Amino acid sequence: MPRAFHCRCGRPVFFRNSECLPCQTPMGYFLDMGQLLPLQNVGDERWRAWGSGEGVPRFQRCAHLHSAASCNWLVTGQTGPASAQPLRRGCAVTRTGASTAASPASPPENCVAEVAN
């Protein structure tokens, strides 16, 4: 896994960053690429890598982004509405603070299929 990541503005960002501090570009970690990506909002709480084309996979941010866990990982495969609050696999089996994250009945496979464009 690379240890050095950069924002679209060229500034260094760190693995735990969910935003580039100098330019406020949202950032998200995409496990399949092993990269912390600068993100561009494409509407309805869906995101894509900054500067990528229309046909690329779209992501949602893990629902634990604004929780105590502050998870910056990207989730693919949520085919329902954005309000479904997707969780990455690790967060789907973990509780954070008083949140009711995911129950054991919630299947983690919702994190692996590709999002419909």
Summary of the structure (lengths in Angstrom):
residues: 117
radius of gyration: 13.9
end to end distance: 28.2
largest distance: 42.5
contacts: 311
relative contact order: 0.16
helix: 13%
strand: 25%
